[in-house]
Amino acid sequence: MLERKNFMPINYLKKERFTGSYQGMRYKMEKAQIGEGEEAKTVLRVVQWPEPYSFDATKDEKKTSMDTSFDEEGIEKGIDWLNEEYLKHYQPF
């Protein structure tokens, strides 16, 4: 399963997206804005999709995502969500 030690710190995610893969599942974490103007909020967007293709080469209907808080707790929630997605969609029975 995915563990926190394999992901980048929040300071990295402030400037760059982080991508990776795990046994048939690809994923990325990145800083995202939702809303506009004074209503805008920074979130951590976590997306997963099946291998073998890159994010851009994969059809949107094959991707799932979640937004969480842009902090350490958000990274941990994102990792938990990725592990849940892996168990639902990729783990061999």
N, C-alpha and C positions, 0 to 999 in steps of 0.2 A: 504494500500500500504506500501511498504518497505520504511523506513526512515533512514537517516544517523545515528541517535542516537542508532540504533540497531546493528551497525556494529563496528568492532574493529578498533583501530587506526593503522596508517601505521607502527608504531614501533612494534606492535604485528605481523603484516603481514610480517615483515622482517624475523621472526623466525618460525612462525607457519601458517598453513592454517586455514581459518575460514569457517565453514559450518553452514548451517541453512536451514529452510524450511518455506514456506508460502503457506497455503491453496492449497495443491496439488503439489507445485513446490519445489524441493530441489535445493540448490545452494552451491557453494563454491567460495572463493576468495583465491588466493595464488600467491606468488612470483614465477616468471618463467623466464627462460633465452631463448631468441631466438637468433639464430646465434651462431657462434663459434669464438674463438680467439679474436682478436681486434675488430671484427665485432659484438661481443656479446652485447646484450642489455637486461637490466632487465625490465620486464613488470609486470603488474598486470593481471593475467588471471582469468576471471570470467566464470564459467560454470553453466548451469542450466539443470535439468533433471526432469522427472515426479516421484512422489512418487509411490510406497512405498519403493523401494529398495535403497540401498546405492550406491554411485558412482561406486564402484568396481563391484557391482552386476547388474548394469544397462548396457544394450547394448550400444555401442558407437553411433549407429544411432539414439538413443533417446536423445542424449546430444547435446547441442549447446553451443558455447563458444565465447568469445571475449577477445581481449587483449587491454589494455589501459596503460597509463603512470603509473608508480609506485610512486604515490604521492597522496595527498589529493584530487586533482582534478580527478585523475583516479578512486579513490573509489567512488566519486560522479557520475562519468560517468557510472561506473559499476552498481551502484544502479539504475540509470535511465534505463539502458539497461535491468536489471532484471524486473523492473516494466513494461517495454514495452513487454517483453517476457510473463509475467504473463497475461497481457491484451490480447495478441494474442492467447495464448494456454490454459489458465487455467480458466479465468474468465467465470462464467456461463452466458449464454445469457438470 
